[in-house]
Amino acid sequence: MPLLEIRNVTRRFGTYTAVDNVNISIETGEFFTLLGPSGCGKTTLLRMIAGFDLPDSGQILLDGKDMVGTPPEKRPLHTVFQTYALFPHMTVADNIAFPLKMAGKPLPEIKSSVAEALDSVRLSNFGNRFPHELSGGQKQRVAFARGLVNRPRLLLLDEPLGALDAKLREEMQIELINLQREVGVTFVFVTHAQNEALALSHRIAVMNQGNVEQIDEPSKIYSFPSNRFVADFIGKISMINARVLETAPSHLKLDIAELGEVTTVGKEGTQVGDKGIMAIRPEQVRISHPSDDSELKNHFLGKVHDFLYVGDVTTYIVELSNGAYIEALRPNSAPGRAKFFEVGDAVRVSWRHDAGIFLND
């Protein structure tokens, strides 16, 4: 039995449907992420799990029991917010102890649990400090410790790293993975940051306009998106209109107007004549001089339309002969200044026969 089961849950605000007949099952010990753009319904869904909002229809089952009629304080879960929500007049230790005091736990148990929680987030020497004496990352760790101190069945995290700078955010991602692994509590995490979701999650539900577009492991969401929205939302990707010429279990042959044939990985259920897009990630595309021979199945000439240098890599936007654009990523791994292609340079782009995917219209 799943730990948490969301069955046919719908939430409307007037004529606006924020969550539309959503079904999700989450297993015990899972790090599960709700991912999507602003307004997609992910935070509304999290609020309904927490009990801060109620669905108009459907069930939210924890351990097989419907929680819809249970008030937030009676649910065996905690929520960690982006704003930390720490009490400024309380010490770190008192902030962490607060849920245990509200539950009427005896003082010796509270002291022991707080010490253990502080140790789990590596803040053992910070118990007597106040929130204003902490850095953003330390405040976030205190919020995690308070959420986990009484070992809830479920920890809900609402964009908890959103207020941190990029470097600290990356460090906290690693800490969060390790913390979840150590305590074994099921995490339900909300974010709009694709890289964060890919790095942290066991599984991801990609949401759009109140619907779940795809639920899968990060590698499958990234490599095999189920539709255009998921492909476009997760990471960078080039999409070019195409039509299916030939199907086989191992591959598809596609026709791209005014460019020619392209071979991609096979896709079940695809038929000759289907129209859609050929989608490919920049890191799968090799860029080279036009005179360089390519042993790869797919290779075409074009010219550099633009590029973006970000230190470790350069992403080139290449205009093909039919006017379509494709992105190619080139590592800047050579010693000294990397050799760049410039805007307007003629180039060759190429990729493996199993690199791209076909998505139906």
C-alpha positions as CSV (number, residue, x, y, z in Angstrom):
1,M,0.0,0.0,0.0
2,P,1.4,3.5,-0.8
3,L,2.1,5.8,2.1
4,L,0.3,8.7,0.5
5,E,-2.4,8.3,-2.2
6,I,-4.0,11.3,-3.9
7,R,-7.2,10.1,-5.6
8,N,-9.1,12.2,-8.2
9,V,-8.4,15.4,-6.3
10,T,-9.9,18.6,-7.7
11,R,-9.7,22.1,-6.3
12,R,-11.5,25.1,-7.8
13,F,-11.4,28.8,-6.9
14,G,-14.5,30.2,-8.5
15,T,-14.3,29.3,-12.2
16,Y,-10.6,28.6,-12.0
17,T,-9.5,25.0,-11.6
18,A,-6.2,24.9,-9.7
19,V,-6.0,21.1,-9.4
20,D,-7.8,19.0,-11.9
21,N,-8.6,15.4,-11.0
22,V,-5.1,14.5,-10.0
23,N,-4.0,11.0,-9.1
24,I,-0.6,10.4,-7.4
25,S,0.8,7.5,-5.2
26,I,3.9,8.1,-3.0
27,E,5.8,5.2,-1.4
28,T,7.3,5.1,2.1
29,G,10.8,6.5,2.2
30,E,10.5,8.3,-1.2
31,F,11.8,11.7,-2.1
32,F,8.9,12.8,-4.3
33,T,8.8,16.2,-6.1
34,L,6.0,18.2,-7.5
35,L,7.5,20.3,-10.3
36,G,6.0,22.9,-12.5
37,P,5.8,26.6,-13.4
38,S,4.1,29.1,-11.2
39,G,0.3,28.6,-11.1
40,C,0.4,24.9,-12.2
41,G,-1.3,23.8,-8.9
42,K,1.7,22.2,-7.1
43,T,1.5,24.4,-4.0
44,T,-2.3,24.1,-3.9
45,L,-1.9,20.3,-3.9
46,L,0.7,20.5,-1.1
47,R,-1.6,22.7,1.0
48,M,-4.3,20.2,0.6
49,I,-2.0,17.4,1.8
50,A,-1.0,19.5,4.8
51,G,-4.7,20.3,5.6
52,F,-4.4,24.1,5.1
53,D,-6.9,23.8,2.2
54,L,-9.6,21.3,1.3
55,P,-10.3,19.6,-2.0
56,D,-13.7,20.1,-3.7
57,S,-13.7,16.4,-4.6
58,G,-11.4,13.4,-4.3
59,Q,-9.5,11.7,-1.4
60,I,-6.1,12.2,0.2
61,L,-5.2,8.9,1.9
62,L,-2.3,8.5,4.4
63,D,-1.7,4.8,5.3
64,G,-5.0,4.1,3.6
65,K,-7.0,6.6,5.8
66,D,-8.7,9.6,4.3
67,M,-7.3,12.8,5.8
68,V,-9.7,15.3,4.3
69,G,-11.6,15.8,7.5
70,T,-8.6,15.8,9.7
71,P,-7.3,19.3,10.8
72,P,-3.6,20.2,10.1
73,E,-2.4,19.8,13.6
74,K,-3.8,16.3,13.9
75,R,-2.0,15.0,10.7
76,P,1.2,13.1,11.2
77,L,3.2,15.4,9.0
78,H,5.1,18.7,9.0
79,T,5.6,21.5,6.5
80,V,8.9,23.4,5.9
81,F,8.4,26.8,4.2
82,Q,10.6,28.9,2.1
83,T,10.4,31.7,4.7
84,Y,11.6,29.2,7.5
85,A,8.8,30.4,9.8
86,L,11.1,30.4,12.9
87,F,10.0,32.1,16.0
88,P,12.4,35.1,16.4
89,H,12.1,35.3,20.2
90,M,13.0,31.6,20.7
91,T,16.4,30.0,20.7
92,V,17.2,27.4,18.0
93,A,16.7,24.7,20.6
94,D,13.3,26.1,21.6
95,N,12.2,26.4,18.0
96,I,13.0,22.8,17.4
97,A,11.4,21.7,20.7
98,F,8.1,23.6,19.9
99,P,6.3,20.7,18.1
100,L,7.2,18.3,20.9
101,K,6.0,20.7,23.6
102,M,2.7,21.1,21.7
103,A,2.4,17.3,21.7
104,G,2.9,17.2,25.5
105,K,6.1,15.2,25.4
106,P,8.0,14.9,28.7
107,L,11.0,17.2,29.2
108,P,13.7,14.5,29.2
109,E,12.4,13.2,25.8
110,I,12.2,16.7,24.4
111,K,15.9,17.4,25.4
112,S,17.1,14.2,23.9
113,S,15.1,14.6,20.7
114,V,16.3,18.2,20.2
115,A,19.9,17.2,20.7
116,E,19.5,14.4,18.1
117,A,17.8,16.8,15.7
118,L,20.5,19.4,16.1
119,D,23.2,16.8,15.5
120,S,21.4,15.5,12.3
121,V,21.6,19.0,10.7
122,R,25.2,19.6,12.1
123,L,24.1,22.5,14.4
124,S,24.9,20.9,17.8
125,N,26.7,24.0,19.1
126,F,23.9,26.4,17.9
127,G,21.1,25.5,20.3
128,N,21.4,28.7,22.4
129,R,21.5,31.1,19.4
130,F,18.6,33.1,18.1
131,P,17.4,33.0,14.5
132,H,18.8,36.5,13.8
133,E,22.3,35.2,14.6
134,L,22.1,32.6,11.9
135,S,22.9,32.6,8.2
136,G,20.3,31.7,5.7
137,G,21.6,28.1,5.3
138,Q,21.6,27.7,9.1
139,K,18.1,29.0,9.4
140,Q,17.0,26.5,6.8
141,R,18.7,23.6,8.6
142,V,16.9,24.6,11.8
143,A,13.6,24.5,9.9
144,F,14.4,21.0,8.7
145,A,15.3,19.9,12.2
146,R,12.0,21.3,13.6
147,G,10.1,19.5,10.8
148,L,11.8,16.2,11.5
149,V,12.2,16.3,15.3
150,N,9.2,14.0,16.1
151,R,9.7,11.8,13.0
152,P,6.5,12.6,11.0
153,R,5.2,10.1,8.5
154,L,5.6,12.8,5.9
155,L,7.6,16.0,5.5
156,L,6.3,18.6,3.1
157,L,8.8,21.1,1.7
158,D,7.4,24.2,0.0
159,E,10.2,25.7,-2.1
160,P,12.5,25.5,1.0
161,L,15.7,26.5,-0.8
162,G,14.2,29.3,-2.9
163,A,15.6,32.1,-0.7
164,L,19.2,30.9,-0.8
165,D,21.9,32.1,-3.2
166,A,22.9,29.7,-6.0
167,K,26.1,28.3,-4.3
168,L,24.4,27.8,-0.9
169,R,21.4,26.3,-2.6
170,E,23.6,23.7,-4.3
171,E,25.2,22.8,-0.9
172,M,21.9,22.5,0.8
173,Q,20.6,20.2,-2.0
174,I,23.4,17.7,-1.1
175,E,22.6,18.1,2.6
176,L,18.9,17.5,2.0
177,I,19.6,14.3,0.1
178,N,21.8,13.0,2.9
179,L,19.3,14.1,5.6
180,Q,16.4,12.3,3.8
181,R,18.5,9.2,3.4
182,E,19.6,9.2,7.1
183,V,16.2,9.8,8.7
184,G,14.2,7.7,6.2
185,V,11.2,10.1,6.3
186,T,9.1,10.4,3.2
187,F,9.6,13.9,1.6
188,V,7.1,15.7,-0.7
189,F,9.0,18.6,-2.2
190,V,7.6,21.5,-4.3
191,T,9.8,23.5,-6.6
192,H,9.7,25.2,-10.0
193,A,13.5,24.6,-10.4
194,Q,14.1,21.8,-12.9
195,N,17.7,21.1,-12.0
196,E,16.8,21.0,-8.3
197,A,14.1,18.4,-8.9
198,L,16.4,16.3,-11.1
199,A,19.1,16.3,-8.5
200,L,17.0,15.5,-5.4
201,S,14.2,13.3,-6.4
202,H,13.5,9.6,-6.6
203,R,10.4,10.4,-8.7
204,I,9.0,13.6,-10.1
205,A,5.4,14.6,-11.0
206,V,5.5,17.4,-13.7
207,M,2.4,19.6,-13.4
208,N,0.9,22.0,-15.8
209,Q,-2.4,24.0,-15.5
210,G,-3.7,21.7,-12.7
211,N,-2.8,18.5,-14.4
212,V,0.0,15.9,-14.0
213,E,1.7,15.6,-17.3
214,Q,4.2,12.9,-16.4
215,I,5.3,10.9,-13.3
216,D,8.7,9.2,-13.5
217,E,12.3,8.9,-12.4
218,P,14.4,12.0,-13.1
219,S,16.5,10.2,-15.8
220,K,13.3,9.1,-17.7
221,I,11.6,12.5,-17.3
222,Y,14.7,14.1,-18.8
223,S,15.6,11.6,-21.5
224,F,12.1,10.4,-22.4
225,P,9.6,13.3,-21.9
226,S,6.0,12.2,-22.6
227,N,5.0,15.4,-24.5
228,R,6.1,18.8,-25.7
229,F,5.4,20.5,-22.4
230,V,7.6,18.2,-20.4
231,A,10.3,18.2,-23.0
232,D,10.4,22.0,-23.1
233,F,10.0,22.6,-19.4
234,I,12.8,20.2,-18.3
235,G,16.2,21.5,-19.2
236,K,17.2,22.8,-22.6
237,I,16.0,21.0,-25.8
238,S,15.8,21.7,-29.5
239,M,12.5,20.8,-31.2
240,I,12.1,20.6,-35.0
241,N,9.0,19.7,-36.9
242,A,9.2,16.2,-38.4
243,R,7.1,13.4,-40.0
244,V,7.6,9.6,-39.5
245,L,8.9,7.8,-42.6
246,E,9.7,4.4,-41.2
247,T,9.1,2.6,-37.9
248,A,11.0,-0.3,-36.3
249,P,11.4,-1.4,-32.6
250,S,15.0,-0.1,-32.5
251,H,14.6,3.2,-34.5
252,L,12.4,5.6,-36.4
253,K,13.2,7.4,-39.6
254,L,11.9,10.9,-39.7
255,D,11.6,13.5,-42.5
256,I,12.5,17.1,-41.7
257,A,11.2,19.5,-44.3
258,E,14.0,20.9,-46.5
259,L,16.6,19.1,-44.5
260,G,16.2,15.4,-45.1
261,E,16.1,12.2,-43.1
262,V,16.9,11.8,-39.4
263,T,17.2,8.6,-37.4
264,T,16.0,8.6,-33.8
265,V,15.3,6.0,-31.1
266,G,12.3,3.7,-31.6
267,K,9.0,4.6,-30.0
268,E,6.1,2.2,-29.4
269,G,2.8,3.1,-31.0
270,T,4.3,5.4,-33.6
271,Q,3.0,5.0,-37.1
272,V,4.2,6.0,-40.6
273,G,2.8,9.4,-41.5
274,D,2.6,10.6,-37.9
275,K,3.5,14.3,-37.5
276,G,5.2,15.8,-34.5
277,I,8.7,17.0,-33.5
278,M,12.2,15.6,-33.3
279,A,13.6,16.7,-29.9
280,I,17.2,16.5,-28.8
281,R,19.3,17.8,-25.9
282,P,22.2,20.2,-26.6
283,E,24.7,17.8,-24.9
284,Q,23.8,15.1,-27.4
285,V,24.8,17.3,-30.4
286,R,28.4,17.6,-31.6
287,I,29.5,20.8,-33.3
288,S,32.6,20.8,-35.5
289,H,34.1,22.5,-38.6
290,P,32.2,21.8,-41.9
291,S,35.3,20.0,-43.3
292,D,35.3,17.5,-40.4
293,D,34.0,14.1,-41.3
294,S,31.3,12.7,-39.0
295,E,30.9,9.0,-38.3
296,L,27.6,9.8,-36.7
297,K,24.3,8.9,-38.5
298,N,22.8,12.3,-38.4
299,H,24.9,15.3,-39.6
300,F,24.0,18.6,-41.2
301,L,25.6,21.9,-42.2
302,G,24.6,25.2,-40.7
303,K,25.9,28.4,-39.3
304,V,26.3,29.8,-35.8
305,H,23.4,32.1,-35.0
306,D,24.5,32.8,-31.4
307,F,26.3,31.3,-28.5
308,L,26.3,31.5,-24.7
309,Y,29.6,31.1,-22.8
310,V,29.1,30.0,-19.2
311,G,32.6,29.0,-18.2
312,D,32.7,25.2,-18.2
313,V,30.7,24.9,-21.5
314,T,29.5,27.0,-24.4
315,T,26.1,26.5,-25.9
316,Y,25.9,27.2,-29.6
317,I,22.6,28.0,-31.4
318,V,23.0,26.8,-35.0
319,E,20.8,27.8,-37.8
320,L,20.3,24.8,-40.3
321,S,19.7,25.2,-44.0
322,N,16.0,24.9,-43.6
323,G,15.8,27.8,-41.1
324,A,15.4,25.6,-38.1
325,Y,17.6,26.1,-35.0
326,I,19.4,23.4,-33.0
327,E,21.5,23.9,-29.9
328,A,24.9,22.2,-29.4
329,L,26.9,22.1,-26.2
330,R,30.7,22.1,-26.3
331,P,32.8,21.6,-23.2
332,N,35.5,24.2,-22.6
333,S,37.9,21.5,-21.4
334,A,41.0,22.4,-23.4
335,P,43.8,24.1,-21.4
336,G,44.0,27.9,-21.8
337,R,41.3,29.9,-23.7
338,A,38.9,27.6,-25.4
339,K,38.6,27.7,-29.2
340,F,35.3,29.3,-30.0
341,F,33.2,29.4,-33.1
342,E,32.0,32.9,-33.8
343,V,28.5,34.1,-34.9
344,G,28.2,33.5,-38.7
345,D,30.8,30.7,-38.8
346,A,29.9,27.7,-41.0
347,V,29.7,24.5,-38.8
348,R,28.6,20.9,-38.9
349,V,26.3,19.5,-36.3
350,S,25.9,15.8,-35.8
351,W,24.4,13.3,-33.3
352,R,23.9,9.6,-32.8
353,H,21.1,7.6,-34.3
354,D,19.7,6.9,-30.8
355,A,20.1,10.4,-29.4
356,G,16.9,12.2,-30.5
357,I,13.3,11.3,-29.7
358,F,10.0,11.8,-31.6
359,L,7.0,13.4,-29.9
360,N,3.6,13.3,-31.6
361,D,1.6,16.4,-32.1
